[in-house]
Amino acid sequence: MTPTDSAQPATPAKTPARDPWDLPDVSGLVVGVLGGTGPQGKGLARRLAAAGQKVILGSRDAGRAEAAAGELGDGVEGAGNAEAARRCDLVIVAVPWEGHAALLASLREELAGKIVVDCVNPLGFDGKGAYAIRPVEGSAAEQAAALLPDSRVTAAFHHLSAVLLQDDTVERVDTDVMVLGEERADTEIVQALAGRIPGMRGVYAGRLRNAHQVESLVANLISVNRRYRAHAGLRVTDV
């Protein structure tokens, strides 16, 4: 037997690359929206409920949350923030930046083990318009991760127009949602959730260390919207 006739180890077959658009079914998840009585939170709740998602609006004032849920109709309940956090599978944080840290610190236990989607934009305003604020942690999302070490923190839904989300005459919100996080399984769940809203698409955009520039871009969009009297969003091309 020549050397070339000797048995050679088989080359392991390559595992096919996963299709990045093969996303999980999230239709059965209960979504909590903290800050659900504000324009963005209420708008997101409305769109998700219209897509068939079960939604619980959270507010500091449970009565106010219940009233807002009543306006939105079937598929939406209202509750205090702590109850909404306890009862949901995934929570969207849509509170004002000024109350972000205090709220999350108070809900550490209720949010343990859950996916937390932070869509808060740290912004300031002066005579020149909107400008980005850089938190000590680096971003609102990184602040959330520091305050909620037992939660699965992601970042998404930053660039949405609250006006369009709440407008009953707008059937589709044509925009991409940039999704950031540390675990692929978590970001894919959030991508899939964004895709439940007609016109939206969730696009993976990196780890939480990249959240600051995503949050900051809202200041630029505010300038766009003021100049052109628009409700601009974003589209990622060639993806």
C-alpha positions as CSV (number, residue, x, y, z in Angstrom):
1,M,0.0,0.0,0.0
2,T,1.4,3.3,-1.0
3,P,1.3,6.4,1.3
4,T,-1.5,7.8,-0.8
5,D,-3.6,4.7,-0.3
6,S,-3.6,5.0,3.5
7,A,-6.8,6.1,5.2
8,Q,-7.2,9.8,5.6
9,P,-9.3,11.4,8.3
10,A,-12.6,12.7,7.0
11,T,-13.0,16.4,6.7
12,P,-15.8,17.6,8.9
13,A,-18.7,19.0,7.0
14,K,-19.1,22.7,7.4
15,T,-22.2,23.8,9.3
16,P,-24.3,26.0,7.0
17,A,-24.4,29.6,8.1
18,R,-27.6,30.6,9.8
19,D,-30.0,32.8,7.9
20,P,-30.0,36.1,9.8
21,W,-33.6,36.6,8.8
22,D,-34.7,33.3,10.3
23,L,-36.2,34.8,13.4
24,P,-38.3,33.3,16.2
25,D,-42.0,33.3,16.7
26,V,-42.7,35.9,19.4
27,S,-46.5,36.2,18.9
28,G,-47.1,34.6,22.3
29,L,-44.9,36.9,24.3
30,V,-46.6,39.4,26.8
31,V,-44.9,42.8,26.3
32,G,-44.7,45.3,29.1
33,V,-44.2,49.0,28.2
34,L,-42.8,51.1,31.1
35,G,-43.6,54.7,30.4
36,G,-46.6,53.4,28.5
37,T,-48.7,56.5,29.0
38,G,-46.1,58.7,27.2
39,P,-46.2,59.3,23.4
40,Q,-43.6,56.8,22.3
41,G,-44.6,54.1,24.8
42,K,-48.3,54.5,24.1
43,G,-47.6,54.5,20.3
44,L,-45.6,51.3,20.5
45,A,-48.2,49.6,22.6
46,R,-50.9,50.6,20.1
47,R,-48.9,49.2,17.2
48,L,-48.0,45.9,18.9
49,A,-51.5,45.3,20.1
50,A,-52.8,45.9,16.6
51,A,-50.4,43.2,15.4
52,G,-51.9,40.8,17.9
53,Q,-49.4,41.1,20.8
54,K,-50.6,41.1,24.4
55,V,-49.4,44.4,25.9
56,I,-49.4,45.7,29.5
57,L,-48.9,49.4,29.9
58,G,-46.9,50.4,33.0
59,S,-47.0,53.8,34.7
60,R,-46.2,55.3,38.1
61,D,-50.0,55.8,38.3
62,A,-51.9,52.6,37.7
63,G,-55.1,54.4,37.2
64,R,-53.6,56.5,34.5
65,A,-52.2,53.4,32.8
66,E,-55.6,51.7,32.9
67,A,-57.2,54.8,31.4
68,A,-54.6,54.8,28.6
69,A,-55.1,51.1,28.0
70,G,-58.9,51.6,27.7
71,E,-58.2,54.1,24.9
72,L,-56.1,51.6,23.0
73,G,-58.7,48.8,23.3
74,D,-58.4,45.0,23.1
75,G,-55.1,43.4,23.8
76,V,-53.9,46.2,26.1
77,E,-54.0,46.3,29.9
78,G,-52.8,49.0,32.3
79,A,-51.0,48.5,35.6
80,G,-48.4,50.1,37.9
81,N,-44.8,49.8,36.7
82,A,-43.9,47.0,39.1
83,E,-46.9,44.9,38.2
84,A,-46.4,45.4,34.5
85,A,-42.8,44.3,34.9
86,R,-43.7,41.2,36.9
87,R,-46.4,40.1,34.5
88,C,-44.6,40.5,31.2
89,D,-42.1,38.3,29.3
90,L,-40.3,41.2,27.7
91,V,-40.3,44.9,28.7
92,I,-39.8,48.0,26.7
93,V,-38.4,50.9,28.6
94,A,-39.8,54.2,27.2
95,V,-39.5,56.5,30.1
96,P,-38.0,60.0,30.0
97,W,-34.2,60.1,30.4
98,E,-34.5,62.0,33.7
99,G,-36.3,59.1,35.4
100,H,-34.5,56.2,33.7
101,A,-32.0,55.3,36.4
102,A,-34.4,55.6,39.3
103,L,-37.1,53.5,37.7
104,L,-34.8,50.6,36.7
105,A,-33.1,50.5,40.0
106,S,-36.5,50.1,41.7
107,L,-37.5,47.2,39.4
108,R,-34.3,45.1,39.6
109,E,-36.1,42.2,41.2
110,E,-39.2,42.3,38.9
111,L,-37.1,42.4,35.8
112,A,-34.6,39.6,36.7
113,G,-34.2,37.1,33.9
114,K,-36.3,39.1,31.4
115,I,-35.4,40.7,28.2
116,V,-35.3,44.5,28.8
117,V,-35.5,46.6,25.6
118,D,-34.2,50.1,26.3
119,C,-35.3,52.8,23.8
120,V,-34.4,55.8,25.9
121,N,-32.5,58.6,24.2
122,P,-30.4,60.8,26.6
123,L,-30.9,64.2,25.0
124,G,-30.6,67.8,26.0
125,F,-32.2,70.9,24.4
126,D,-31.0,74.5,24.2
127,G,-31.4,77.4,21.8
128,K,-29.5,75.5,19.1
129,G,-31.8,72.5,19.3
130,A,-31.3,68.9,20.5
131,Y,-28.0,67.5,21.4
132,A,-26.8,64.1,22.7
133,I,-25.8,63.5,26.4
134,R,-23.3,60.8,27.1
135,P,-24.1,59.0,30.4
136,V,-21.2,57.9,32.7
137,E,-21.9,54.3,31.7
138,G,-21.6,55.2,28.0
139,S,-25.3,55.1,27.0
140,A,-28.8,54.7,28.4
141,A,-28.7,51.0,27.4
142,E,-25.3,50.4,29.2
143,Q,-26.8,52.2,32.3
144,A,-29.7,49.8,32.2
145,A,-27.3,46.8,32.0
146,A,-25.4,48.1,35.0
147,L,-28.5,48.6,37.0
148,L,-30.1,45.3,35.9
149,P,-27.3,42.7,36.1
150,D,-29.8,39.8,36.2
151,S,-31.7,41.0,33.2
152,R,-31.0,40.5,29.4
153,V,-30.7,44.1,28.3
154,T,-31.0,45.1,24.7
155,A,-31.5,48.4,22.9
156,A,-34.0,49.2,20.1
157,F,-36.9,51.4,18.9
158,H,-34.9,54.7,19.3
159,H,-35.7,56.3,15.9
160,L,-39.5,56.0,15.8
161,S,-41.8,58.9,15.4
162,A,-44.4,59.0,18.2
163,V,-46.7,61.0,15.9
164,L,-46.7,58.2,13.3
165,L,-47.1,55.5,15.9
166,Q,-50.2,57.1,17.3
167,D,-51.8,58.1,14.0
168,D,-54.7,55.9,13.2
169,T,-54.6,56.9,9.5
170,V,-51.0,55.5,9.1
171,E,-51.3,51.8,8.3
172,R,-47.5,51.2,7.9
173,V,-44.6,52.7,9.8
174,D,-41.9,52.2,7.2
175,T,-38.6,52.2,9.1
176,D,-35.8,49.9,10.3
177,V,-35.2,49.4,13.9
178,M,-31.6,49.0,15.0
179,V,-31.3,46.3,17.6
180,L,-28.2,46.0,19.9
181,G,-27.4,43.5,22.6
182,E,-24.9,40.9,23.9
183,E,-26.7,37.7,23.0
184,R,-27.9,36.7,19.5
185,A,-30.9,34.9,20.9
186,D,-32.1,38.1,22.7
187,T,-31.5,40.4,19.8
188,E,-33.3,38.1,17.4
189,I,-36.4,38.1,19.7
190,V,-36.4,41.9,19.6
191,Q,-35.9,41.9,15.8
192,A,-38.8,39.6,15.5
193,L,-40.9,41.8,17.7
194,A,-40.2,44.9,15.6
195,G,-41.1,42.9,12.5
196,R,-44.6,42.3,13.9
197,I,-45.4,46.0,13.2
198,P,-46.3,46.5,9.5
199,G,-43.6,48.3,7.7
200,M,-40.9,47.8,10.4
201,R,-37.9,45.6,10.2
202,G,-35.5,44.8,13.1
203,V,-31.8,44.9,12.0
204,Y,-28.9,43.8,14.3
205,A,-26.6,46.7,14.9
206,G,-23.9,45.5,17.3
207,R,-23.3,45.1,21.0
208,L,-24.4,47.5,23.7
209,R,-21.1,49.3,23.6
210,N,-22.3,50.7,20.3
211,A,-25.6,52.0,21.7
212,H,-24.4,55.6,22.3
213,Q,-24.2,56.5,18.7
214,V,-27.6,54.9,18.0
215,E,-29.2,56.9,20.8
216,S,-27.4,60.1,19.8
217,L,-28.6,59.9,16.2
218,V,-32.1,60.9,17.4
219,A,-30.7,64.5,17.9
220,N,-29.9,64.5,14.2
221,L,-33.4,63.2,13.3
222,I,-35.0,65.9,15.3
223,S,-33.1,68.4,13.2
224,V,-34.2,66.7,10.0
225,N,-37.8,66.7,11.1
226,R,-37.8,70.4,12.1
227,R,-36.2,71.5,8.9
228,Y,-38.4,69.4,6.6
229,R,-41.5,69.2,8.7
230,A,-41.3,65.5,8.6
231,H,-41.4,62.4,10.8
232,A,-38.2,60.8,9.5
233,G,-37.0,57.3,10.4
234,L,-34.1,55.2,9.1
235,R,-33.6,52.5,6.4
236,V,-30.5,50.4,6.3
237,T,-29.6,49.6,2.6
238,D,-28.3,46.5,1.0
239,V,-29.4,44.2,3.9
